[in-house]
Amino acid sequence: MASHLDLEEQEQLDELKHFWKKYGNAITWLLIAVLGSYAGWNGYQYWQGQQSGKASALFDELEKSAVAGDLVKLERAWTDMKERFPGTTFAAQSALLAAKSFQMTDKTDAAKAALQWASESASDQGTVQLARLRLANLQMQQKSYDDALKTLSKPFDPAFAGLASDVQGDLHAAQNKSPEAIKAYSEAWRQLEENSEYRRLVGAKLNALGVDPDAAKGVSQ
């Protein structure tokens, strides 16, 4: 009986050896690839965590500089952020904060550059579209109307569409183009949520142009 079992075990071992000889290299390389990918993913996750932590610390520095009004430190922190951590959410937030600080201190070109960066390179679409709105407003204030129209030319997500239409209305109004302004404000009135404070502001703009906001939907079509 023992001899019979020994023979069966030997046959199984021989089959296993034959199988490994035929497929062993492929299995080995497959395992190496899988384990390598797993190790690489863990390494990437660790690197991402490290990057996020460093970016967070740098954002704190930038925020403190903005509160203190220290533009030298703020500019240095903003430059470091966009060069070292451009793909993080902290870079997107830093762009908006830096732009606000620059604009408040009449460093308009620096503000535009920060908003331009955010509108093209921010890691999330919310920041991208908010940066576009702010950039268009700033360009309008400088009477760079063609640039502002170009900034607003790409479609906006529904959450930002009403705000974009309102800015377009302001842009047309600044150029004394009343029909175009009425159409844009009417679109904004239609797109914004009812009973929102911003919608009331748009309604006041329509009233100033002699249009009843309740008839805005008809005007926009």
VEXVO-650294 format. One record per residue: residue number from 1; x, y negated, z negated of N, C-alpha, C in turn. Coordinates in steps of 0.05 Angstrom, whole numbers, plus 32768, in hexadecimal, padded with zeros to 4 digits. Atoms other than C-alpha are relative to their C-alpha. Example, Ala and Ser with C-alpha at 12.3 -4.5 7.8 and 13.67 -1.06 7.14 Angstrom:
// VEXVO-650294
(1,(8012,8018,8000),(80F6,805A,7F64),(8012,7FE8,8000)) (2,(7FF0,8018,8001),(8111,8015,7F71),(7FF1,7FEA,7FF2)) 
END
This chain:
// VEXVO-650294
(1,(8011,8018,8000),(8000,8000,8000),(8011,7FE7,8000)) (2,(7FEE,8017,8002),(8038,7FD1,7FEC),(800E,7FFC,801A)) (3,(7FF2,8002,7FE6),(805C,7FE1,802D),(7FEE,7FF4,8015)) (4,(8014,800B,7FEC),(801D,7FD1,8055),(7FFE,7FE2,7FFC)) (5,(8002,801C,8006),(8017,7F8E,8032),(8019,7FF1,8009)) (6,(7FE7,800D,7FF8),(8060,7F7F,803E),(8001,7FFC,801E)) (7,(8000,8002,7FE3),(8057,7F8D,8088),(7FEE,7FE9,8009)) (8,(8013,8016,7FF9),(801A,7F5E,808B),(800D,7FE5,7FFA)) (9,(7FF3,801A,8007),(8040,7F27,8067),(8016,7FF9,8013)) (10,(7FEA,8005,7FED),(807B,7F30,8095),(7FF5,7FF6,801B)) (11,(800C,8009,7FE7),(804E,7F2A,80D2),(7FF6,7FE3,7FFE)) (12,(800A,801C,8004),(802F,7EEB,80B5),(8017,7FED,8000)) (13,(7FE8,8012,8000),(8074,7ECE,80A8),(800B,7FFD,801C)) (14,(7FF5,8001,7FE4),(808A,7EE0,80EE),(7FEF,7FED,8011)) (15,(8012,8012,7FF1),(804C,7EBD,810A),(8004,7FE3,7FF8)) (16,(7FFC,801B,8009),(8058,7E81,80DF),(801A,7FF4,800B)) (17,(7FE6,8009,7FF4),(80A1,7E7D,80F6),(7FFD,7FFA,801D)) (18,(8004,8005,7FE4),(808B,7E83,813E),(7FF1,7FE6,8005)) (19,(8010,8018,7FFE),(8057,7E4D,8134),(8011,7FE7,7FFA)) (20,(7FEF,8017,8007),(8089,7E1E,8112),(8015,7FFB,8015)) (21,(7FEC,8004,7FEB),(80BD,7E2B,8147),(7FF4,7FF2,8018)) (22,(800D,800C,7FE9),(808B,7E18,817C),(7FF6,7FE4,7FFB)) (23,(800D,8019,8006),(8069,7DDD,8159),(800D,7FF0,7FEA)) (24,(7FF4,800D,8017),(8097,7DCB,8120),(8009,7FE4,8005)) (25,(7FF5,801A,7FFA),(80B9,7D90,8141),(7FE9,7FEB,8003)) (26,(8016,8012,7FFB),(8077,7D71,8157),(7FF2,7FF9,7FE5)) (27,(800D,8005,801A),(8059,7D79,8111),(8011,7FEE,7FEF)) (28,(7FEE,8011,8010),(8097,7D5B,80F1),(7FFF,7FE3,8009)) (29,(8001,801C,7FF6),(8096,7D1E,811E),(7FE5,7FF3,7FFA)) (30,(801A,800B,8006),(804B,7D16,8113),(7FFF,7FF7,7FE2)) (31,(8000,8007,801D),(8055,7D17,80C7),(8011,7FE7,7FFC)) (32,(7FEF,8017,8003),(808E,7CE5,80CE),(7FF1,7FE7,8009)) (33,(800E,8017,7FF5),(8062,7CB7,80F8),(7FEA,7FF7,7FEC)) (34,(8016,8007,8012),(8027,7CBC,80C7),(800B,7FF3,7FE6)) (35,(7FF4,800B,8019),(8052,7CB1,8089),(800D,7FE5,8005)) (36,(7FF3,801A,7FFA),(8078,7C7A,80AC),(7FEB,7FEA,8003)) (37,(8015,8014,7FFD),(8037,7C57,80BE),(7FF5,7FF8,7FE4)) (38,(800B,8005,801B),(801E,7C5E,8076),(8014,7FEF,7FF1)) (39,(7FEC,8010,800E),(805F,7C43,805B),(8001,7FE4,800B)) (40,(8000,801A,7FF4),(805E,7C0B,808D),(7FE8,7FEF,7FF8)) (41,(8018,800E,8009),(8016,7BF9,807A),(8003,7FF6,7FE3)) (42,(7FFB,8009,801C),(8028,7BF8,8030),(8014,7FE9,7FFF)) (43,(7FEC,8016,7FFF),(8065,7BCE,8040),(7FF4,7FE6,8009)) (44,(800D,8018,7FF6),(803B,7B9E,8068),(7FED,7FF3,7FEB)) (45,(8011,800A,8015),(8008,7B99,8030),(8010,7FF2,7FEA)) (46,(7FEF,800C,8015),(803F,7B8B,7FFE),(800B,7FE5,800A)) (47,(7FF6,8019,7FF4),(805D,7B56,802D),(7FEB,7FEB,8001)) (48,(8016,8013,7FFF),(8019,7B36,8036),(7FFB,7FF4,7FE4)) (49,(8004,800A,801B),(8011,7B32,7FEB),(8015,7FED,7FF7)) (50,(7FEA,8012,8007),(8055,7B13,7FE3),(7FFD,7FE5,800E)) (51,(8004,8019,7FF1),(8046,7AE0,801A),(7FEA,7FF0,7FF4)) (52,(8017,800F,800C),(8003,7ACE,7FFB),(8008,7FF3,7FE6)) (53,(7FF7,800B,801A),(8023,7AC4,7FB7),(8011,7FE7,8004)) (54,(7FEE,8017,7FFB),(8059,7A96,7FD2),(7FF0,7FE9,800C)) (55,(8010,8015,7FF4),(8027,7A70,7FFD),(7FEE,7FF3,7FEB)) (56,(8010,800B,8015),(7FFA,7A67,7FC0),(8010,7FEC,7FEF)) (57,(7FEF,8012,8010),(8033,7A49,7F98),(8007,7FE6,800F)) (58,(7FFA,8017,7FF0),(8045,7A1B,7FD1),(7FE7,7FED,8003)) (59,(8019,8010,7FFF),(7FFC,7A05,7FD8),(7FFC,7FF0,7FE7)) (60,(8002,800E,801A),(7FFB,79F3,7F8E),(8012,7FE8,8000)) (61,(7FED,8016,7FFF),(8038,79C8,7F9A),(7FF5,7FE9,8012)) (62,(800B,8014,7FED),(8017,79A6,7FD6),(7FE9,7FF1,7FF3)) (63,(8018,800C,800C),(7FD7,799A,7FAF),(8008,7FEC,7FEA)) (64,(7FF6,8012,8015),(7FFC,797B,7F74),(800C,7FE7,800D)) (65,(7FF4,8017,7FF2),(8022,794E,7FA5),(7FEA,7FED,800B)) (66,(8017,800F,7FF6),(7FE0,7938,7FC4),(7FF3,7FF0,7FEA)) (67,(800C,800E,8016),(7FC2,7927,7F81),(8011,7FE9,7FF5)) (68,(7FED,8014,800A),(8000,7901,7F6C),(8006,7FEA,8014)) (69,(7FFB,8014,7FEB),(8003,78DC,7FAE),(801D,8000,8009)) (70,(7FE3,7FFD,7FF8),(804B,78F5,7FBA),(8001,800B,801C)) (71,(8001,7FF7,7FE4),(804B,78F7,8006),(8019,800E,8009)) (72,(7FE7,7FF3,7FF9),(8094,790B,800A),(7FFF,801D,7FFA)) (73,(8003,7FE4,8008),(8088,794B,7FE3),(7FEA,800E,8010)) (74,(8016,7FF4,7FF1),(8046,7956,8006),(8008,8008,801C)) (75,(7FF7,7FFA,7FE5),(8065,7952,804B),(8013,8017,8001)) (76,(7FED,7FE9,8001),(809D,7981,8037),(7FF1,801A,7FFB)) (77,(800F,7FE8,8005),(806C,79B3,801A),(7FEF,8009,8018)) (78,(8010,7FF9,7FE9),(803F,79AF,8057),(8011,800B,8016)) (79,(7FEE,7FF5,7FEB),(807A,79BA,8086),(8008,801C,7FF9)) (80,(7FF8,7FE5,8008),(8091,79F6,805E),(7FE9,8013,8003)) (81,(8017,7FEF,7FFF),(804B,7A12,805C),(7FFB,800A,801D)) (82,(8007,7FF9,7FE5),(803E,7A10,80A7),(8016,8010,800E)) (83,(7FE9,7FF1,7FF4),(8084,7A2B,80B7),(8003,801C,7FF4)) (84,(7FFB,7FE6,800E),(8087,7A63,8083),(7FE8,8012,7FFD)) (85,(8018,7FF0,8005),(803F,7A78,8079),(7FE9,7FF8,8012)) (86,(8015,800B,7FEE),(8017,7A63,80B6),(7FE7,8011,8002)) (87,(8017,7FEF,7FFE),(7FE9,7A9F,80B5),(7FEF,8003,7FE8)) (88,(800F,7FFD,8019),(7FD0,7A97,806E),(7FE9,7FEC,7FFF)) (89,(8016,8013,8005),(7F8F,7A76,8057),(800B,7FE7,7FF2)) (90,(7FF5,8018,800E),(7FBB,7A48,802C),(800B,7FEC,8014)) (91,(7FF7,8012,7FEB),(7FD9,7A2B,806C),(7FE9,7FF0,800B)) (92,(8017,800E,7FF6),(7F94,7A1B,8086),(7FF6,7FEB,7FED)) (93,(8008,8013,8014),(7F80,79FA,8045),(8013,7FE9,7FFD)) (94,(7FEC,8014,8002),(7FC1,79D5,8042),(7FFE,7FEB,8016)) (95,(8003,8012,7FE9),(7FB6,79B8,8087),(7FEA,7FEB,7FFB)) (96,(8016,8012,8006),(7F73,799A,8073),(8007,7FEC,7FEA)) (97,(7FF9,8011,8017),(7F8D,797F,8031),(8016,7FEC,8008)) (98,(7FEB,8012,7FF8),(7FCC,7962,8050),(7FF5,7FEA,8013)) (99,(800C,8013,7FED),(7FA3,7941,8088),(7FF0,7FEB,7FF1)) (100,(800F,8013,8011),(7F75,7921,8054),(8012,7FEC,7FF2)) (101,(7FED,8012,800E),(7FAF,7906,802D),(800E,7FED,8013)) (102,(7FF3,8011,7FEC),(7FD1,78EC,806B),(7FED,7FEA,800A)) (103,(8014,8013,7FF6),(7F92,78CA,8083),(7FFA,7FEA,7FEB)) (104,(8006,8013,8015),(7F85,78A9,8040),(8017,7FEC,7FFC)) (105,(7FE8,8011,8003),(7FCC,788B,8042),(8008,7FF4,801B)) (106,(7FFC,800C,7FE5),(7FC5,7873,808B),(8017,800D,8010)) (107,(7FED,7FF1,7FF0),(7FF5,78A8,80A5),(7FF0,8010,8015)) (108,(8013,7FF4,7FED),(7FC6,78B5,80DF),(800C,8015,8012)) (109,(7FF3,7FED,7FEE),(7FF6,78D8,810D),(8005,801B,7FF2)) (110,(7FFB,7FE8,8010),(8009,7909,80D6),(7FE6,800F,7FFA)) (111,(801A,7FF4,8005),(7FC0,7915,80C6),(7FF6,800E,8019)) (112,(8008,7FF4,7FE7),(7FB0,7923,810F),(8010,8019,8006)) (113,(7FEF,7FE9,7FFB),(7FEB,7952,8115),(7FF8,8018,7FEE)) (114,(8008,7FEB,8012),(7FD4,797A,80D8),(7FE5,800C,8009)) (115,(801B,7FF7,7FF7),(7F8C,797E,80F2),(8003,800F,801B)) (116,(7FFC,7FF3,7FE7),(7FA5,7991,8137),(800B,801C,7FFB)) (117,(7FF5,7FE5,8006),(7FCE,79CA,8119),(7FEA,8012,7FF5)) (118,(8015,7FF0,800B),(7F92,79E2,80F1),(7FEC,8009,8015)) (119,(8014,7FFA,7FEB),(7F64,79DF,812E),(800A,8015,8013)) (120,(7FF4,7FED,7FED),(7F94,7A0B,8155),(800B,8019,7FF2)) (121,(7FF0,7FEA,800C),(7FB7,7A37,8122),(7FF4,800B,7FE6)) (122,(800A,7FF7,801A),(7F8C,7A3F,80E3),(7FF6,801D,8003)) (123,(8006,7FE4,7FFF),(7F7E,7A87,80D0),(7FE2,8007,7FFF)) (124,(801D,7FFB,8000),(7F32,7A80,80C9),(7FF1,7FEC,8010)) (125,(800F,8011,7FEE),(7EFF,7A63,80F8),(7FF2,7FE9,7FF2)) (126,(800D,8016,800E),(7EDD,7A3A,80C2),(8013,7FE8,7FFE)) (127,(7FEC,8016,8001),(7F1D,7A11,80B8),(8005,7FF5,801B)) (128,(7FFB,8009,7FE5),(7F29,7A0D,8102),(7FEB,7FEC,8009)) (129,(8015,8012,7FF7),(7EE5,79EE,810F),(7FFD,7FE7,7FEF)) (130,(8001,8018,8011),(7EE6,79C0,80D3),(8017,7FED,8008)) (131,(7FE9,8011,7FF7),(7F2B,79A7,80EA),(7FF9,7FF2,801A)) (132,(8008,800C,7FE7),(7F0E,799A,812F),(7FEE,7FE8,7FFC)) (133,(8013,8016,8006),(7ED6,7970,8112),(800F,7FE8,7FF4)) (134,(7FF1,8016,800D),(7F06,7947,80E7),(8012,7FF3,8014)) (135,(7FEE,800B,7FEC),(7F37,793F,8120),(7FF0,7FEE,8014)) (136,(8010,8010,7FEE),(7F00,7926,814E),(7FF7,7FE5,7FF3)) (137,(8006,8019,800F),(7EEA,78F3,8119),(8017,7FED,8000)) (138,(7FE8,8011,8001),(7F30,78DA,8112),(8007,7FF5,801B)) (139,(7FFB,800A,7FE5),(7F3A,78D5,815D),(7FEC,7FEA,8008)) (140,(8015,8014,7FFA),(7EF8,78AE,8162),(8007,7FE6,7FF2)) (141,(7FF8,8018,800F),(7F10,787E,812C),(8016,7FF0,800E)) (142,(7FEA,800C,7FF1),(7F4D,7871,8157),(7FF8,7FF8,801C)) (143,(800B,8007,7FE5),(7F20,7866,8194),(800C,8012,8016)) (144,(7FF6,7FED,7FED),(7F3F,78A3,81B5),(7FE8,8012,8008)) (145,(8019,7FF3,7FFB),(7EFB,78B6,81D0),(8002,8019,8011)) (146,(7FFC,7FE9,7FEF),(7F12,78E5,8207),(800C,8018,7FF0)) (147,(7FF4,7FEB,8010),(7F3D,790C,81D6),(7FEC,800C,7FED)) (148,(8015,7FF6,8012),(7F03,7911,81A5),(7FEC,8012,800E)) (149,(8012,7FEF,7FF0),(7ED5,792C,81DB),(800D,801B,8006)) (150,(7FF1,7FE7,7FFA),(7F0A,795F,81EE),(8001,8012,7FE7)) (151,(7FFE,7FF1,8018),(7F11,7974,81A5),(7FE5,800E,7FFA)) (152,(801B,7FF6,8005),(7EC5,797F,81A1),(7FF6,8012,8016)) (153,(800B,7FF3,7FE8),(7EBF,79A1,81E4),(7FFB,801E,7FFD)) (154,(8004,7FE3,8004),(7EC6,79EA,81CD),(7FE7,8004,7FEE)) (155,(8018,7FFA,8010),(7E87,7A0A,81B0),(8006,8003,7FE2)) (156,(7FFE,7FFD,801D),(7E7C,7A09,8165),(7FED,8016,7FF7)) (157,(8012,7FED,800C),(7E5F,7A40,813A),(7FE7,7FF2,7FF5)) (158,(8018,800D,800A),(7E17,7A34,8122),(8003,7FF0,7FE7)) (159,(7FFC,800E,801A),(7E2F,7A1F,80DD),(800C,7FE4,8004)) (160,(7FF3,801A,7FFB),(7E56,79E5,80FD),(7FF4,7FF1,8017)) (161,(800B,800D,7FE7),(7E2C,79D6,813B),(7FF2,7FE6,7FFA)) (162,(800E,8018,8006),(7E01,79A2,8119),(8013,7FE9,7FF9)) (163,(7FEC,8014,8007),(7E3D,797D,80FD),(800E,7FF6,8019)) (164,(7FF2,8007,7FE7),(7E5F,797F,8141),(7FEE,7FED,8011)) (165,(8012,8011,7FF0),(7E21,7962,8163),(7FFE,7FE4,7FF4)) (166,(8000,801A,800E),(7E1F,792A,812F),(8019,7FF0,8007)) (167,(7FE7,800F,7FF9),(7E68,7918,813D),(7FFF,7FF7,801D)) (168,(8003,8008,7FE4),(7E59,7918,8187),(7FEE,7FE8,8003)) (169,(8011,8017,8000),(7E20,78E8,8179),(800F,7FE7,7FF8)) (170,(7FF0,8017,8009),(7E4F,78BA,8153),(8013,7FF7,8016)) (171,(7FED,8006,7FEB),(7E80,78BE,818C),(7FF3,7FF0,8017)) (172,(800F,800E,7FEB),(7E4C,78A9,81C0),(7FF7,7FE5,7FF6)) (173,(8009,8019,800B),(7E31,7873,8192),(8017,7FEC,7FFF)) (174,(7FE9,8012,8001),(7E77,7856,818A),(8007,7FF5,801B)) (175,(7FFB,8009,7FE4),(7E7A,7850,81D6),(7FE7,7FF2,800B)) (176,(8019,800D,7FF8),(7E34,782F,81D8),(7FF1,8010,8015)) (177,(800F,7FEE,7FEE),(7E17,786B,81FC),(7FE8,800B,7FF1)) (178,(8017,7FF9,8010),(7DD3,786C,81DB),(7FF2,8019,8008)) (179,(800F,7FE7,7FF8),(7DB0,78A2,8205),(800F,8019,7FF8)) (180,(7FF0,7FE9,8007),(7DEA,78D2,81FB),(8001,8004,7FE1)) (181,(8000,7FFE,801E),(7DED,78C1,81B0),(7FE6,800C,7FF6)) (182,(801A,7FF6,8009),(7DA2,78CD,81A8),(7FFE,801F,8005)) (183,(8001,7FE3,7FFA),(7DA8,7911,81CB),(8011,8010,7FEC)) (184,(7FEE,7FF2,8012),(7DE3,7926,819F),(7FF4,8001,7FE4)) (185,(800C,8001,801B),(7DC2,790F,815E),(7FE7,8011,7FFF)) (186,(8018,7FEF,8000),(7D82,7932,8173),(8007,801D,7FFE)) (187,(7FF6,7FE5,8002),(7DA9,7972,817C),(8008,8006,7FE3)) (188,(7FF7,7FFC,801B),(7DC8,7969,8138),(7FE8,8003,7FED)) (189,(8018,7FFE,8010),(7D83,795D,8119),(7FF3,801B,8002)) (190,(800C,7FE5,7FFB),(7D6A,799E,8138),(8011,8016,7FF4)) (191,(7FEE,7FEB,8008),(7DA7,79C6,8124),(8004,8001,7FE1)) (192,(7FFB,8001,801D),(7DAF,79AF,80DB),(7FE9,800B,7FF0)) (193,(8015,7FF5,8012),(7D89,79CF,80A2),(7FEC,7FEA,7FF7)) (194,(8014,8013,800A),(7D48,79AE,808E),(8006,7FF9,7FE3)) (195,(7FFD,800A,801B),(7D4A,7984,804F),(801D,7FFC,7FF6)) (196,(7FE4,8005,8007),(7D96,797F,8051),(8005,7FE2,8000)) (197,(7FF9,801D,8001),(7DB4,793C,803E),(800C,7FF7,801A)) (198,(7FF3,8008,7FE6),(7DDD,793C,807E),(7FEB,7FFC,8016)) (199,(8014,8003,7FEB),(7D9F,7945,80A8),(7FF1,7FE5,7FFC)) (200,(800D,801B,8004),(7D80,7907,8087),(8012,7FEA,800B)) (201,(7FEE,8014,7FF5),(7DBE,78E0,809B),(7FFD,7FFF,801E)) (202,(8004,7FFF,7FE3),(7DB5,78F7,80E3),(7FE6,7FF3,8007)) (203,(801A,800D,7FFC),(7D6C,78E2,80DE),(8002,7FE2,7FFF)) (204,(7FFD,801D,8002),(7D81,789D,80C8),(800E,7FF4,8019)) (205,(7FF2,8008,7FE7),(7DAF,7898,8105),(7FED,7FFF,8017)) (206,(8014,7FFF,7FEB),(7D76,78AB,8133),(7FEC,7FE8,7FFD)) (207,(8011,8017,8006),(7D49,7877,8111),(800C,7FE6,800A)) (208,(7FF2,8019,7FF9),(7D7E,7842,811D),(8000,7FFC,801E)) (209,(8001,8001,7FE3),(7D7B,7854,8167),(7FE4,7FFF,800B)) (210,(801C,8003,7FF8),(7D2F,784E,8168),(7FF3,801B,8006)) (211,(800B,7FE5,7FFB),(7D21,7899,8168),(7FF5,800C,7FE6)) (212,(800C,7FF2,8017),(7CF2,78BE,8139),(800D,801C,7FFE)) (213,(7FF2,7FE6,8003),(7D1A,78FA,811E),(7FED,8018,8005)) (214,(8012,7FEA,7FFC),(7CDC,7925,811F),(7FFB,8006,801E)) (215,(8003,7FFB,7FE3),(7CDB,791D,816B),(801B,8007,800C)) (216,(7FE4,7FFC,7FF7),(7D26,792C,816F),(8002,8019,8012)) (217,(7FFE,7FE8,7FF1),(7D1C,7972,8189),(7FF7,7FFC,801D)) (218,(8009,8006,7FE5),(7CF5,7959,81C4),(8014,7FEF,8010)) (219,(7FED,8011,7FF3),(7D2A,7924,81D2),(8018,8010,8009)) (220,(7FE8,7FF1,7FFA),(7D62,7957,81D2),(7FFD,8013,8018)) (221,(8004,7FED,7FEA),(7D42,7983,8207),(7FFB,7FF3,801A)) 
END
